[in-house]
Amino acid sequence: MTIQTQMQQAIASAQTVEASLTQFSLETENQQMKQLYSQLAEQQRGIVTQLEGRYQQILHEEPQFNQNP
């Protein structure tokens, strides 16, 4: 498995976690938990952004990864 594939999987997984947390926030009626889930989703969004930035950096540093099959 290449670094590119691993990064793509990590980003997809992180996005899934973010979506789940957002969904939990929307579905709960407990205001404290709603706020907690929202905060966690926001933190997770930051992680996704960082991973996406690193992925773009890898594509820039390793041009062979930026080829469309």
Stockholm file with secondary structure:
# STOCKHOLM 1.0

chainA/1-69         MTIQTQMQQAIASAQTVEASLTQFSLETENQQMKQLYSQLAEQQRGIVTQLEGRYQQILHEEPQFNQNP
#=GR chainA/1-69 SS CCHHHHHHHHHHHHHHHHHHHHHHHHHCCCHHHHHHHHHHHHHHHHHHHHHHHHHHHHHHHCGGGGCCC
#=GC SS_cons        CCHHHHHHHHHHHHHHHHHHHHHHHHHCCCHHHHHHHHHHHHHHHHHHHHHHHHHHHHHHHCGGGGCCC
//
